[in-house]
């Protein structure tokens, strides 16, 4: 088990905006991300979750907007870590990962496990610059240039990034991934994650889970539910084994909306987070844990 610094205290950081617009709160505010919904469920399991609700509502070009998100998220993640609270970012978009890496990462020690049906490793051509959502990881490695408004962006070498899933990876992306040394595991090779993580040599990790990576019915609240082919239990088990004795610095869950469906998705998300937090070395309140087990 990784040495714990945060014990049972979490900082939930939601990004309820898409394209610069805050999405409707519905019954699971903010923006369907279910800050209180998940905090209450995690509380029953013995975790103390502090909440911070922030969003950016500006009409800006794609790259500038992504950097506005990145700065807000990066500052919030770094602040949580300074207070020994484990940061959990909840987001409507994958682009939040830029801020998570900025707030967590060091260019010499940090690695990323990216669990998603998309690699987000597009690169620019003569006619079209890829959107941020198409090129999150290629911006992290520096293959795709980040916007000039980026504040102290952290760049990581490709050989410290592991992609799990990636059913939608195109031929051009595959060539770029291979050239940059990014490790890529198709879903069928999920059991190899512990070995691949060990090969990177990273001292600390960012774990990013795109909710659309799960198979149909597993997480109905996900955008494009059923696009992926992973199960919750296999992923949680692989993460537990992969990060035994290693440090997870931040976790992100992206691309879902509990207003779409919550009866299955809310307990599934809380259960997944619980197992990830245990893998990260967290120590939930034992009395609350016993009560939850007894129910």
PyMOL commands that set and color helices and strands:
alter all, ss='L'
color gray80, all
select helices_A, chain A and resi 35-44+62-82+94-104+136-141+158-160+171-180+187-200+211-213+232-242+265-279+286-294
alter helices_A, ss='H'
color red, helices_A
select strands_A, chain A and resi 9-15+17-18+21-22+48-54+86-91+110-116+161-165+183-185+204-210+247-254
alter strands_A, ss='S'
color yellow, strands_A
deselect
rebuild
show_as cartoon
